[in-house]
Amino acid sequence: MPEAGILEARNSFSALIERVEKGEEITITRHGKAVAKIVPTDPPRDVEKARAAVAAIREMRKKVKPDPDGLTIRDYIEMGRRY
């Protein structure tokens, strides 16, 4: 984890914030001891992981057999609204 002294953090705060926005965590030190940590508010998004999940869902849908009665999801939703 990258570290920055207080003076360095004060002088380059904007640059540190840009690094944090990209997902880094930065430790602020005073006399070599950690005193604070700057962390992103939201975890970084893993685009490749999301794409893999979508691909897995699409593969699963190919393997799932259609409803034996020939009903669609929309049909089941409409039936549920009637009762």
PDB file of N, CA, C and O in Angstrom, chain B, residues numbered from 101:
ATOM      1  N   MET B 101       0.857  -1.164   0.000  1.00  0.00           N
ATOM      2  CA  MET B 101       0.000   0.000   0.000  1.00  0.00           C
ATOM      3  C   MET B 101       0.908   1.234   0.000  1.00  0.00           C
ATOM      4  O   MET B 101       1.819   1.339   0.821  1.00  0.00           O
ATOM      5  N   PRO B 102       0.657   2.160  -0.919  1.00  0.00           N
ATOM      6  CA  PRO B 102       1.485   3.363  -0.994  1.00  0.00           C
ATOM      7  C   PRO B 102       1.345   4.229   0.252  1.00  0.00           C
ATOM      8  O   PRO B 102       0.290   4.278   0.885  1.00  0.00           O
ATOM      9  N   GLU B 103       2.441   4.912   0.586  1.00  0.00           N
ATOM     10  CA  GLU B 103       2.429   5.811   1.729  1.00  0.00           C
ATOM     11  C   GLU B 103       2.815   7.209   1.276  1.00  0.00           C
ATOM     12  O   GLU B 103       3.525   7.380   0.285  1.00  0.00           O
ATOM     13  N   ALA B 104       2.343   8.201   2.009  1.00  0.00           N
ATOM     14  CA  ALA B 104       2.707   9.583   1.768  1.00  0.00           C
ATOM     15  C   ALA B 104       2.819  10.280   3.108  1.00  0.00           C
ATOM     16  O   ALA B 104       1.975  10.100   3.985  1.00  0.00           O
ATOM     17  N   GLY B 105       3.867  11.077   3.263  1.00  0.00           N
ATOM     18  CA  GLY B 105       4.013  11.871   4.469  1.00  0.00           C
ATOM     19  C   GLY B 105       3.002  13.013   4.460  1.00  0.00           C
ATOM     20  O   GLY B 105       2.434  13.343   3.419  1.00  0.00           O
ATOM     21  N   ILE B 106       2.783  13.611   5.624  1.00  0.00           N
ATOM     22  CA  ILE B 106       1.796  14.679   5.726  1.00  0.00           C
ATOM     23  C   ILE B 106       2.134  15.840   4.797  1.00  0.00           C
ATOM     24  O   ILE B 106       1.248  16.355   4.115  1.00  0.00           O
ATOM     25  N   LEU B 107       3.387  16.260   4.755  1.00  0.00           N
ATOM     26  CA  LEU B 107       3.776  17.384   3.901  1.00  0.00           C
ATOM     27  C   LEU B 107       3.540  17.039   2.432  1.00  0.00           C
ATOM     28  O   LEU B 107       3.003  17.848   1.676  1.00  0.00           O
ATOM     29  N   GLU B 108       3.942  15.842   2.037  1.00  0.00           N
ATOM     30  CA  GLU B 108       3.718  15.406   0.653  1.00  0.00           C
ATOM     31  C   GLU B 108       2.222  15.347   0.345  1.00  0.00           C
ATOM     32  O   GLU B 108       1.793  15.767  -0.730  1.00  0.00           O
ATOM     33  N   ALA B 109       1.438  14.835   1.272  1.00  0.00           N
ATOM     34  CA  ALA B 109      -0.017  14.732   1.063  1.00  0.00           C
ATOM     35  C   ALA B 109      -0.636  16.118   0.913  1.00  0.00           C
ATOM     36  O   ALA B 109      -1.522  16.321   0.084  1.00  0.00           O
ATOM     37  N   ARG B 110      -0.169  17.060   1.711  1.00  0.00           N
ATOM     38  CA  ARG B 110      -0.695  18.418   1.625  1.00  0.00           C
ATOM     39  C   ARG B 110      -0.355  19.053   0.283  1.00  0.00           C
ATOM     40  O   ARG B 110      -1.187  19.733  -0.318  1.00  0.00           O
ATOM     41  N   ASN B 111       0.859  18.831  -0.181  1.00  0.00           N
ATOM     42  CA  ASN B 111       1.304  19.450  -1.424  1.00  0.00           C
ATOM     43  C   ASN B 111       0.743  18.782  -2.676  1.00  0.00           C
ATOM     44  O   ASN B 111       0.641  19.420  -3.723  1.00  0.00           O
ATOM     45  N   SER B 112       0.386  17.526  -2.578  1.00  0.00           N
ATOM     46  CA  SER B 112      -0.101  16.813  -3.772  1.00  0.00           C
ATOM     47  C   SER B 112      -1.439  16.124  -3.501  1.00  0.00           C
ATOM     48  O   SER B 112      -1.674  15.003  -3.953  1.00  0.00           O
ATOM     49  N   PHE B 113      -2.301  16.802  -2.766  1.00  0.00           N
ATOM     50  CA  PHE B 113      -3.580  16.209  -2.372  1.00  0.00           C
ATOM     51  C   PHE B 113      -4.424  15.821  -3.579  1.00  0.00           C
ATOM     52  O   PHE B 113      -5.011  14.739  -3.590  1.00  0.00           O
ATOM     53  N   SER B 114      -4.499  16.673  -4.590  1.00  0.00           N
ATOM     54  CA  SER B 114      -5.303  16.376  -5.784  1.00  0.00           C
ATOM     55  C   SER B 114      -4.819  15.108  -6.472  1.00  0.00           C
ATOM     56  O   SER B 114      -5.623  14.276  -6.893  1.00  0.00           O
ATOM     57  N   ALA B 115      -3.502  14.965  -6.585  1.00  0.00           N
ATOM     58  CA  ALA B 115      -2.944  13.766  -7.228  1.00  0.00           C
ATOM     59  C   ALA B 115      -3.263  12.518  -6.409  1.00  0.00           C
ATOM     60  O   ALA B 115      -3.566  11.464  -6.968  1.00  0.00           O
ATOM     61  N   LEU B 116      -3.196  12.640  -5.085  1.00  0.00           N
ATOM     62  CA  LEU B 116      -3.527  11.490  -4.229  1.00  0.00           C
ATOM     63  C   LEU B 116      -4.997  11.106  -4.392  1.00  0.00           C
ATOM     64  O   LEU B 116      -5.327   9.922  -4.454  1.00  0.00           O
ATOM     65  N   ILE B 117      -5.872  12.098  -4.460  1.00  0.00           N
ATOM     66  CA  ILE B 117      -7.307  11.823  -4.622  1.00  0.00           C
ATOM     67  C   ILE B 117      -7.567  11.132  -5.958  1.00  0.00           C
ATOM     68  O   ILE B 117      -8.395  10.225  -6.032  1.00  0.00           O
ATOM     69  N   GLU B 118      -6.874  11.548  -7.003  1.00  0.00           N
ATOM     70  CA  GLU B 118      -7.035  10.885  -8.308  1.00  0.00           C
ATOM     71  C   GLU B 118      -6.630   9.422  -8.229  1.00  0.00           C
ATOM     72  O   GLU B 118      -7.285   8.564  -8.823  1.00  0.00           O
ATOM     73  N   ARG B 119      -5.560   9.128  -7.504  1.00  0.00           N
ATOM     74  CA  ARG B 119      -5.140   7.731  -7.341  1.00  0.00           C
ATOM     75  C   ARG B 119      -6.171   6.935  -6.555  1.00  0.00           C
ATOM     76  O   ARG B 119      -6.434   5.774  -6.867  1.00  0.00           O
ATOM     77  N   VAL B 120      -6.753   7.555  -5.538  1.00  0.00           N
ATOM     78  CA  VAL B 120      -7.769   6.887  -4.732  1.00  0.00           C
ATOM     79  C   VAL B 120      -9.012   6.621  -5.578  1.00  0.00           C
ATOM     80  O   VAL B 120      -9.642   5.572  -5.439  1.00  0.00           O
ATOM     81  N   GLU B 121      -9.366   7.556  -6.447  1.00  0.00           N
ATOM     82  CA  GLU B 121     -10.527   7.360  -7.323  1.00  0.00           C
ATOM     83  C   GLU B 121     -10.336   6.148  -8.225  1.00  0.00           C
ATOM     84  O   GLU B 121     -11.314   5.520  -8.629  1.00  0.00           O
ATOM     85  N   LYS B 122      -9.104   5.816  -8.542  1.00  0.00           N
ATOM     86  CA  LYS B 122      -8.813   4.662  -9.393  1.00  0.00           C
ATOM     87  C   LYS B 122      -8.767   3.360  -8.592  1.00  0.00           C
ATOM     88  O   LYS B 122      -8.548   2.290  -9.161  1.00  0.00           O
ATOM     89  N   GLY B 123      -8.974   3.446  -7.265  1.00  0.00           N
ATOM     90  CA  GLY B 123      -9.066   2.236  -6.462  1.00  0.00           C
ATOM     91  C   GLY B 123      -7.932   2.020  -5.481  1.00  0.00           C
ATOM     92  O   GLY B 123      -7.977   1.060  -4.711  1.00  0.00           O
ATOM     93  N   GLU B 124      -6.919   2.868  -5.475  1.00  0.00           N
ATOM     94  CA  GLU B 124      -5.797   2.696  -4.548  1.00  0.00           C
ATOM     95  C   GLU B 124      -6.187   3.129  -3.142  1.00  0.00           C
ATOM     96  O   GLU B 124      -7.079   3.956  -2.956  1.00  0.00           O
ATOM     97  N   GLU B 125      -5.513   2.565  -2.168  1.00  0.00           N
ATOM     98  CA  GLU B 125      -5.621   3.016  -0.782  1.00  0.00           C
ATOM     99  C   GLU B 125      -4.275   3.624  -0.419  1.00  0.00           C
ATOM    100  O   GLU B 125      -3.233   3.024  -0.683  1.00  0.00           O
ATOM    101  N   ILE B 126      -4.286   4.797   0.176  1.00  0.00           N
ATOM    102  CA  ILE B 126      -3.041   5.498   0.489  1.00  0.00           C
ATOM    103  C   ILE B 126      -2.989   5.765   1.980  1.00  0.00           C
ATOM    104  O   ILE B 126      -3.948   6.262   2.571  1.00  0.00           O
ATOM    105  N   THR B 127      -1.854   5.426   2.584  1.00  0.00           N
ATOM    106  CA  THR B 127      -1.646   5.644   4.002  1.00  0.00           C
ATOM    107  C   THR B 127      -0.880   6.954   4.190  1.00  0.00           C
ATOM    108  O   THR B 127       0.139   7.183   3.539  1.00  0.00           O
ATOM    109  N   ILE B 128      -1.369   7.797   5.070  1.00  0.00           N
ATOM    110  CA  ILE B 128      -0.705   9.052   5.410  1.00  0.00           C
ATOM    111  C   ILE B 128       0.116   8.803   6.671  1.00  0.00           C
ATOM    112  O   ILE B 128      -0.381   8.251   7.653  1.00  0.00           O
ATOM    113  N   THR B 129       1.386   9.220   6.625  1.00  0.00           N
ATOM    114  CA  THR B 129       2.273   8.967   7.759  1.00  0.00           C
ATOM    115  C   THR B 129       2.771  10.271   8.366  1.00  0.00           C
ATOM    116  O   THR B 129       2.846  11.301   7.696  1.00  0.00           O
ATOM    117  N   ARG B 130       3.106  10.203   9.643  1.00  0.00           N
ATOM    118  CA  ARG B 130       3.772  11.302  10.350  1.00  0.00           C
ATOM    119  C   ARG B 130       4.979  10.687  11.052  1.00  0.00           C
ATOM    120  O   ARG B 130       4.843   9.797  11.892  1.00  0.00           O
ATOM    121  N   HIS B 131       6.142  11.173  10.694  1.00  0.00           N
ATOM    122  CA  HIS B 131       7.398  10.657  11.253  1.00  0.00           C
ATOM    123  C   HIS B 131       7.502   9.143  11.071  1.00  0.00           C
ATOM    124  O   HIS B 131       7.991   8.434  11.950  1.00  0.00           O
ATOM    125  N   GLY B 132       7.031   8.653   9.905  1.00  0.00           N
ATOM    126  CA  GLY B 132       7.151   7.237   9.579  1.00  0.00           C
ATOM    127  C   GLY B 132       6.068   6.336  10.146  1.00  0.00           C
ATOM    128  O   GLY B 132       6.052   5.139   9.859  1.00  0.00           O
ATOM    129  N   LYS B 133       5.163   6.886  10.945  1.00  0.00           N
ATOM    130  CA  LYS B 133       4.087   6.078  11.535  1.00  0.00           C
ATOM    131  C   LYS B 133       2.767   6.417  10.844  1.00  0.00           C
ATOM    132  O   LYS B 133       2.470   7.585  10.593  1.00  0.00           O
ATOM    133  N   ALA B 134       1.991   5.398  10.544  1.00  0.00           N
ATOM    134  CA  ALA B 134       0.693   5.587   9.887  1.00  0.00           C
ATOM    135  C   ALA B 134      -0.257   6.320  10.822  1.00  0.00           C
ATOM    136  O   ALA B 134      -0.421   5.937  11.980  1.00  0.00           O
ATOM    137  N   VAL B 135      -0.884   7.386  10.309  1.00  0.00           N
ATOM    138  CA  VAL B 135      -1.838   8.139  11.118  1.00  0.00           C
ATOM    139  C   VAL B 135      -3.215   8.218  10.464  1.00  0.00           C
ATOM    140  O   VAL B 135      -4.207   8.485  11.142  1.00  0.00           O
ATOM    141  N   ALA B 136      -3.284   7.989   9.156  1.00  0.00           N
ATOM    142  CA  ALA B 136      -4.572   8.059   8.462  1.00  0.00           C
ATOM    143  C   ALA B 136      -4.490   7.233   7.191  1.00  0.00           C
ATOM    144  O   ALA B 136      -3.408   6.901   6.705  1.00  0.00           O
ATOM    145  N   LYS B 137      -5.662   6.911   6.669  1.00  0.00           N
ATOM    146  CA  LYS B 137      -5.733   6.157   5.422  1.00  0.00           C
ATOM    147  C   LYS B 137      -6.810   6.789   4.550  1.00  0.00           C
ATOM    148  O   LYS B 137      -7.911   7.075   5.021  1.00  0.00           O
ATOM    149  N   ILE B 138      -6.485   7.007   3.272  1.00  0.00           N
ATOM    150  CA  ILE B 138      -7.466   7.510   2.312  1.00  0.00           C
ATOM    151  C   ILE B 138      -7.884   6.315   1.470  1.00  0.00           C
ATOM    152  O   ILE B 138      -7.050   5.675   0.830  1.00  0.00           O
ATOM    153  N   VAL B 139      -9.180   6.016   1.473  1.00  0.00           N
ATOM    154  CA  VAL B 139      -9.693   4.858   0.741  1.00  0.00           C
ATOM    155  C   VAL B 139     -10.854   5.289  -0.149  1.00  0.00           C
ATOM    156  O   VAL B 139     -11.536   6.267   0.160  1.00  0.00           O
ATOM    157  N   PRO B 140     -11.090   4.573  -1.250  1.00  0.00           N
ATOM    158  CA  PRO B 140     -12.239   4.909  -2.099  1.00  0.00           C
ATOM    159  C   PRO B 140     -13.551   4.609  -1.372  1.00  0.00           C
ATOM    160  O   PRO B 140     -13.631   3.684  -0.564  1.00  0.00           O
ATOM    161  N   THR B 141     -14.573   5.406  -1.675  1.00  0.00           N
ATOM    162  CA  THR B 141     -15.869   5.186  -1.032  1.00  0.00           C
ATOM    163  C   THR B 141     -16.576   3.980  -1.627  1.00  0.00           C
ATOM    164  O   THR B 141     -17.284   3.272  -0.912  1.00  0.00           O
ATOM    165  N   ASP B 142     -16.402   3.731  -2.916  1.00  0.00           N
ATOM    166  CA  ASP B 142     -17.004   2.590  -3.580  1.00  0.00           C
ATOM    167  C   ASP B 142     -15.901   1.666  -4.068  1.00  0.00           C
ATOM    168  O   ASP B 142     -14.880   2.134  -4.572  1.00  0.00           O
ATOM    169  N   PRO B 143     -16.092   0.364  -3.926  1.00  0.00           N
ATOM    170  CA  PRO B 143     -15.070  -0.543  -4.440  1.00  0.00           C
ATOM    171  C   PRO B 143     -14.998  -0.440  -5.964  1.00  0.00           C
ATOM    172  O   PRO B 143     -16.011  -0.186  -6.615  1.00  0.00           O
ATOM    173  N   PRO B 144     -13.817  -0.632  -6.531  1.00  0.00           N
ATOM    174  CA  PRO B 144     -13.705  -0.562  -7.991  1.00  0.00           C
ATOM    175  C   PRO B 144     -14.517  -1.669  -8.651  1.00  0.00           C
ATOM    176  O   PRO B 144     -14.640  -2.766  -8.108  1.00  0.00           O
ATOM    177  N   ARG B 145     -15.058  -1.383  -9.799  1.00  0.00           N
ATOM    178  CA  ARG B 145     -15.863  -2.374 -10.520  1.00  0.00           C
ATOM    179  C   ARG B 145     -14.956  -3.267 -11.341  1.00  0.00           C
ATOM    180  O   ARG B 145     -14.038  -2.799 -12.014  1.00  0.00           O
ATOM    181  N   ASP B 146     -15.224  -4.542 -11.276  1.00  0.00           N
ATOM    182  CA  ASP B 146     -14.461  -5.508 -12.046  1.00  0.00           C
ATOM    183  C   ASP B 146     -15.271  -5.850 -13.294  1.00  0.00           C
ATOM    184  O   ASP B 146     -16.164  -6.696 -13.253  1.00  0.00           O
ATOM    185  N   VAL B 147     -14.952  -5.190 -14.395  1.00  0.00           N
ATOM    186  CA  VAL B 147     -15.716  -5.345 -15.627  1.00  0.00           C
ATOM    187  C   VAL B 147     -15.611  -6.773 -16.155  1.00  0.00           C
ATOM    188  O   VAL B 147     -16.601  -7.341 -16.617  1.00  0.00           O
ATOM    189  N   GLU B 148     -14.431  -7.345 -16.088  1.00  0.00           N
ATOM    190  CA  GLU B 148     -14.254  -8.710 -16.593  1.00  0.00           C
ATOM    191  C   GLU B 148     -15.080  -9.714 -15.792  1.00  0.00           C
ATOM    192  O   GLU B 148     -15.640 -10.652 -16.358  1.00  0.00           O
ATOM    193  N   LYS B 149     -15.155  -9.520 -14.496  1.00  0.00           N
ATOM    194  CA  LYS B 149     -15.963 -10.414 -13.655  1.00  0.00           C
ATOM    195  C   LYS B 149     -17.441 -10.303 -14.026  1.00  0.00           C
ATOM    196  O   LYS B 149     -18.153 -11.306 -14.076  1.00  0.00           O
ATOM    197  N   ALA B 150     -17.892  -9.081 -14.285  1.00  0.00           N
ATOM    198  CA  ALA B 150     -19.294  -8.877 -14.682  1.00  0.00           C
ATOM    199  C   ALA B 150     -19.573  -9.526 -16.032  1.00  0.00           C
ATOM    200  O   ALA B 150     -20.616 -10.154 -16.216  1.00  0.00           O
ATOM    201  N   ARG B 151     -18.658  -9.381 -16.964  1.00  0.00           N
ATOM    202  CA  ARG B 151     -18.837 -10.007 -18.278  1.00  0.00           C
ATOM    203  C   ARG B 151     -18.880 -11.523 -18.175  1.00  0.00           C
ATOM    204  O   ARG B 151     -19.661 -12.175 -18.868  1.00  0.00           O
ATOM    205  N   ALA B 152     -18.044 -12.084 -17.311  1.00  0.00           N
ATOM    206  CA  ALA B 152     -18.041 -13.532 -17.116  1.00  0.00           C
ATOM    207  C   ALA B 152     -19.365 -13.999 -16.519  1.00  0.00           C
ATOM    208  O   ALA B 152     -19.876 -15.056 -16.888  1.00  0.00           O
ATOM    209  N   ALA B 153     -19.921 -13.214 -15.598  1.00  0.00           N
ATOM    210  CA  ALA B 153     -21.203 -13.569 -14.988  1.00  0.00           C
ATOM    211  C   ALA B 153     -22.315 -13.546 -16.030  1.00  0.00           C
ATOM    212  O   ALA B 153     -23.166 -14.435 -16.049  1.00  0.00           O
ATOM    213  N   VAL B 154     -22.313 -12.545 -16.888  1.00  0.00           N
ATOM    214  CA  VAL B 154     -23.330 -12.458 -17.939  1.00  0.00           C
ATOM    215  C   VAL B 154     -23.211 -13.642 -18.891  1.00  0.00           C
ATOM    216  O   VAL B 154     -24.219 -14.228 -19.287  1.00  0.00           O
ATOM    217  N   ALA B 155     -21.982 -13.994 -19.257  1.00  0.00           N
ATOM    218  CA  ALA B 155     -21.769 -15.139 -20.151  1.00  0.00           C
ATOM    219  C   ALA B 155     -22.262 -16.426 -19.500  1.00  0.00           C
ATOM    220  O   ALA B 155     -22.862 -17.266 -20.170  1.00  0.00           O
ATOM    221  N   ALA B 156     -22.012 -16.591 -18.192  1.00  0.00           N
ATOM    222  CA  ALA B 156     -22.464 -17.793 -17.486  1.00  0.00           C
ATOM    223  C   ALA B 156     -23.990 -17.858 -17.453  1.00  0.00           C
ATOM    224  O   ALA B 156     -24.568 -18.934 -17.604  1.00  0.00           O
ATOM    225  N   ILE B 157     -24.639 -16.724 -17.257  1.00  0.00           N
ATOM    226  CA  ILE B 157     -26.109 -16.692 -17.246  1.00  0.00           C
ATOM    227  C   ILE B 157     -26.653 -17.067 -18.618  1.00  0.00           C
ATOM    228  O   ILE B 157     -27.621 -17.820 -18.723  1.00  0.00           O
ATOM    229  N   ARG B 158     -26.032 -16.542 -19.665  1.00  0.00           N
ATOM    230  CA  ARG B 158     -26.497 -16.859 -21.018  1.00  0.00           C
ATOM    231  C   ARG B 158     -26.321 -18.346 -21.330  1.00  0.00           C
ATOM    232  O   ARG B 158     -27.185 -18.948 -21.967  1.00  0.00           O
ATOM    233  N   GLU B 159     -25.225 -18.935 -20.893  1.00  0.00           N
ATOM    234  CA  GLU B 159     -25.011 -20.374 -21.093  1.00  0.00           C
ATOM    235  C   GLU B 159     -26.049 -21.186 -20.331  1.00  0.00           C
ATOM    236  O   GLU B 159     -26.571 -22.174 -20.847  1.00  0.00           O
ATOM    237  N   MET B 160     -26.347 -20.774 -19.111  1.00  0.00           N
ATOM    238  CA  MET B 160     -27.340 -21.485 -18.305  1.00  0.00           C
ATOM    239  C   MET B 160     -28.713 -21.429 -18.975  1.00  0.00           C
ATOM    240  O   MET B 160     -29.449 -22.415 -18.982  1.00  0.00           O
ATOM    241  N   ARG B 161     -29.048 -20.267 -19.537  1.00  0.00           N
ATOM    242  CA  ARG B 161     -30.355 -20.127 -20.191  1.00  0.00           C
ATOM    243  C   ARG B 161     -30.477 -21.047 -21.398  1.00  0.00           C
ATOM    244  O   ARG B 161     -31.579 -21.487 -21.727  1.00  0.00           O
ATOM    245  N   LYS B 162     -29.366 -21.344 -22.060  1.00  0.00           N
ATOM    246  CA  LYS B 162     -29.397 -22.262 -23.202  1.00  0.00           C
ATOM    247  C   LYS B 162     -29.711 -23.684 -22.745  1.00  0.00           C
ATOM    248  O   LYS B 162     -30.339 -24.455 -23.471  1.00  0.00           O
ATOM    249  N   LYS B 163     -29.266 -24.025 -21.531  1.00  0.00           N
ATOM    250  CA  LYS B 163     -29.435 -25.379 -21.019  1.00  0.00           C
ATOM    251  C   LYS B 163     -30.796 -25.597 -20.358  1.00  0.00           C
ATOM    252  O   LYS B 163     -31.272 -26.730 -20.293  1.00  0.00           O
ATOM    253  N   VAL B 164     -31.416 -24.548 -19.877  1.00  0.00           N
ATOM    254  CA  VAL B 164     -32.707 -24.665 -19.188  1.00  0.00           C
ATOM    255  C   VAL B 164     -33.787 -24.927 -20.232  1.00  0.00           C
ATOM    256  O   VAL B 164     -33.895 -24.213 -21.229  1.00  0.00           O
ATOM    257  N   LYS B 165     -34.579 -25.957 -19.986  1.00  0.00           N
ATOM    258  CA  LYS B 165     -35.638 -26.318 -20.935  1.00  0.00           C
ATOM    259  C   LYS B 165     -36.823 -25.378 -20.789  1.00  0.00           C
ATOM    260  O   LYS B 165     -37.112 -24.900 -19.692  1.00  0.00           O
ATOM    261  N   PRO B 166     -37.508 -25.115 -21.895  1.00  0.00           N
ATOM    262  CA  PRO B 166     -38.692 -24.259 -21.800  1.00  0.00           C
ATOM    263  C   PRO B 166     -39.781 -24.908 -20.949  1.00  0.00           C
ATOM    264  O   PRO B 166     -39.760 -26.113 -20.699  1.00  0.00           O
ATOM    265  N   ASP B 167     -40.705 -24.105 -20.524  1.00  0.00           N
ATOM    266  CA  ASP B 167     -41.814 -24.568 -19.705  1.00  0.00           C
ATOM    267  C   ASP B 167     -42.604 -25.627 -20.483  1.00  0.00           C
ATOM    268  O   ASP B 167     -42.911 -25.416 -21.657  1.00  0.00           O
ATOM    269  N   PRO B 168     -42.942 -26.771 -19.848  1.00  0.00           N
ATOM    270  CA  PRO B 168     -43.674 -27.824 -20.560  1.00  0.00           C
ATOM    271  C   PRO B 168     -45.054 -27.383 -21.038  1.00  0.00           C
ATOM    272  O   PRO B 168     -45.575 -27.927 -22.012  1.00  0.00           O
ATOM    273  N   ASP B 169     -45.646 -26.406 -20.363  1.00  0.00           N
ATOM    274  CA  ASP B 169     -46.967 -25.920 -20.771  1.00  0.00           C
ATOM    275  C   ASP B 169     -46.872 -24.843 -21.843  1.00  0.00           C
ATOM    276  O   ASP B 169     -47.893 -24.380 -22.351  1.00  0.00           O
ATOM    277  N   GLY B 170     -45.667 -24.448 -22.187  1.00  0.00           N
ATOM    278  CA  GLY B 170     -45.488 -23.421 -23.200  1.00  0.00           C
ATOM    279  C   GLY B 170     -45.716 -22.010 -22.695  1.00  0.00           C
ATOM    280  O   GLY B 170     -45.861 -21.080 -23.488  1.00  0.00           O
ATOM    281  N   LEU B 171     -45.747 -21.845 -21.380  1.00  0.00           N
ATOM    282  CA  LEU B 171     -45.978 -20.518 -20.813  1.00  0.00           C
ATOM    283  C   LEU B 171     -44.660 -19.754 -20.686  1.00  0.00           C
ATOM    284  O   LEU B 171     -43.601 -20.338 -20.456  1.00  0.00           O
ATOM    285  N   THR B 172     -44.753 -18.457 -20.841  1.00  0.00           N
ATOM    286  CA  THR B 172     -43.579 -17.609 -20.680  1.00  0.00           C
ATOM    287  C   THR B 172     -43.583 -17.000 -19.284  1.00  0.00           C
ATOM    288  O   THR B 172     -44.554 -17.129 -18.539  1.00  0.00           O
ATOM    289  N   ILE B 173     -42.505 -16.348 -18.948  1.00  0.00           N
ATOM    290  CA  ILE B 173     -42.430 -15.661 -17.661  1.00  0.00           C
ATOM    291  C   ILE B 173     -43.528 -14.599 -17.582  1.00  0.00           C
ATOM    292  O   ILE B 173     -44.157 -14.423 -16.539  1.00  0.00           O
ATOM    293  N   ARG B 174     -43.749 -13.904 -18.680  1.00  0.00           N
ATOM    294  CA  ARG B 174     -44.789 -12.875 -18.727  1.00  0.00           C
ATOM    295  C   ARG B 174     -46.155 -13.484 -18.411  1.00  0.00           C
ATOM    296  O   ARG B 174     -46.957 -12.873 -17.705  1.00  0.00           O
ATOM    297  N   ASP B 175     -46.427 -14.707 -18.938  1.00  0.00           N
ATOM    298  CA  ASP B 175     -47.697 -15.374 -18.654  1.00  0.00           C
ATOM    299  C   ASP B 175     -47.850 -15.636 -17.155  1.00  0.00           C
ATOM    300  O   ASP B 175     -48.922 -15.422 -16.588  1.00  0.00           O
ATOM    301  N   TYR B 176     -46.771 -16.100 -16.520  1.00  0.00           N
ATOM    302  CA  TYR B 176     -46.833 -16.371 -15.091  1.00  0.00           C
ATOM    303  C   TYR B 176     -47.028 -15.077 -14.281  1.00  0.00           C
ATOM    304  O   TYR B 176     -47.725 -15.077 -13.266  1.00  0.00           O
ATOM    305  N   ILE B 177     -46.419 -13.996 -14.727  1.00  0.00           N
ATOM    306  CA  ILE B 177     -46.599 -12.713 -14.041  1.00  0.00           C
ATOM    307  C   ILE B 177     -48.053 -12.285 -14.139  1.00  0.00           C
ATOM    308  O   ILE B 177     -48.643 -11.859 -13.146  1.00  0.00           O
ATOM    309  N   GLU B 178     -48.632 -12.392 -15.317  1.00  0.00           N
ATOM    310  CA  GLU B 178     -50.025 -11.997 -15.492  1.00  0.00           C
ATOM    311  C   GLU B 178     -50.957 -12.883 -14.664  1.00  0.00           C
ATOM    312  O   GLU B 178     -51.925 -12.393 -14.084  1.00  0.00           O
ATOM    313  N   MET B 179     -50.664 -14.200 -14.608  1.00  0.00           N
ATOM    314  CA  MET B 179     -51.495 -15.088 -13.785  1.00  0.00           C
ATOM    315  C   MET B 179     -51.405 -14.687 -12.315  1.00  0.00           C
ATOM    316  O   MET B 179     -52.408 -14.718 -11.602  1.00  0.00           O
ATOM    317  N   GLY B 180     -50.227 -14.317 -11.865  1.00  0.00           N
ATOM    318  CA  GLY B 180     -50.049 -13.905 -10.484  1.00  0.00           C
ATOM    319  C   GLY B 180     -50.818 -12.634 -10.167  1.00  0.00           C
ATOM    320  O   GLY B 180     -51.277 -12.453  -9.039  1.00  0.00           O
ATOM    321  N   ARG B 181     -50.960 -11.772 -11.126  1.00  0.00           N
ATOM    322  CA  ARG B 181     -51.700 -10.514 -10.895  1.00  0.00           C
ATOM    323  C   ARG B 181     -53.190 -10.749 -10.778  1.00  0.00           C
ATOM    324  O   ARG B 181     -53.899  -9.960 -10.154  1.00  0.00           O
ATOM    325  N   ARG B 182     -53.667 -11.820 -11.369  1.00  0.00           N
ATOM    326  CA  ARG B 182     -55.116 -12.089 -11.346  1.00  0.00           C
ATOM    327  C   ARG B 182     -55.552 -12.650 -10.004  1.00  0.00           C
ATOM    328  O   ARG B 182     -56.720 -12.522  -9.638  1.00  0.00           O
ATOM    329  N   TYR B 183     -54.649 -13.265  -9.268  1.00  0.00           N
ATOM    330  CA  TYR B 183     -55.056 -13.950  -8.027  1.00  0.00           C
ATOM    331  C   TYR B 183     -54.647 -13.183  -6.806  1.00  0.00           C
ATOM    332  O   TYR B 183     -54.912 -13.619  -5.686  1.00  0.00           O
TER     333      TYR B 183
END
